[in-house]
Amino acid sequence: MKQYQIKLNQLDRELNYLPLHRQVNIINNIIANIQQKKILPKSPNSLGFLPDSLDIMIDNIGNKDKVQEANNLLNNFRSFLSREYGVWSLPNLETARLIKQEYHVKSSLEIMAGNAYWSKALSQVGIKATASDSFSWAKSSTTGEAPIFATENLDALSAIKKHPEVDLIICSWAPNFGEDDLKILDLYRSLDHQPVLLFIGEKNGATNSTYFWQKAKCRTNTKINRSFQSFDFINEKVFEIK
């Protein structure tokens, strides 16, 4: 068990507060699934306490410092996942099925796939999935260090050119610096056959470059995003890009 999880469970026992206990159980379950290289069946409930709920918790428990420490750990769960497991986004099978149904997907290409969790999710719902990554991040982080799905060693542009046959191109948590996402968009718009292009992340926030969001034409599918509620303060969504 990692230090983050040890500390969170210790605080859970000390504070003995049911709403906190429920959230700690969610985190323990997510970590167990990741360690077993499993995809979550559904999107997890939101983590962390908003100010009003936090005040109620402090009133009930009385230990303000430890309550705030526990809440900080809850709010930093995504950071922990990215640091320890190279996981920035948590795919789930319900969302993967809806992507398949709503966009009539039979084959997919994940670009900049990292540890390829989305490809595994899509594969498990019956899509012929291909994952690709240049593994440049693996030199300095756990992203791409241990893919859970067979991954081709290709940068995004090369992968798109190699796989013109797919129905879906998907990219999760593209970096919010550089111009790789713009180059992907430009190449995509030049294709004779344009598959569905999905980017998963936070618009004008944690993912993708500023210029990408300015240039991209975005829309969201209500049904898909209802199944993919962000588990923290980051407004993560599935965006269809044109």
Secondary structure, DSSP 4 states (H G I P E B T S, - for coil): --HHHHHHHHHHHHH--HHHHHHHHHHHHHHHHHHTT--BSSPPPP-S--HHHHHHHHHHH--HHHHHHHHHHHHTHHHHHHHHH---S--BHHHHHHHHHHHT-SEEEESS-TT-HHHHHHHHTT-EEEEEE---GGGTSSTTTS-SS-EEE--HHHHHHH-TT-SEEEEES--SSSSHHHHHHHHHHH-SS--EEEEEE-TTTTSS-HHHHHH--EE--HHHHHT---SSSS--EEEEE-
